[in-house]
């Protein structure tokens, strides 16, 4: 979560250190998408599996899928290490 920001010496692009915290409120989720689009972080760290989210997937799947679609549209997979994926922005406009 926030440890990635600490280890990479980069501020979080939003008040949510991980997208799943915003899934409980549509306004928070919209805020997250807006902030990520504006700040366009150079790297995004992702886990391949989220077992703690499995019980909630019926309710949050649309948010989860939308975040991953955004990542796939604007980022490329740069590195995989176990369950962690590192995506690097491919858009030219990095903030």
Secondary structure, DSSP 8 states (H G I E B T S, - for coil): -HHHHHHHT---SSS-SSGGGGTT-HHHHHHHHHHHHHH--SEEEEES--GGGGGGHHHHHHHHHHHHHHHHHHEEEEEEETTEEEEEE-SS---
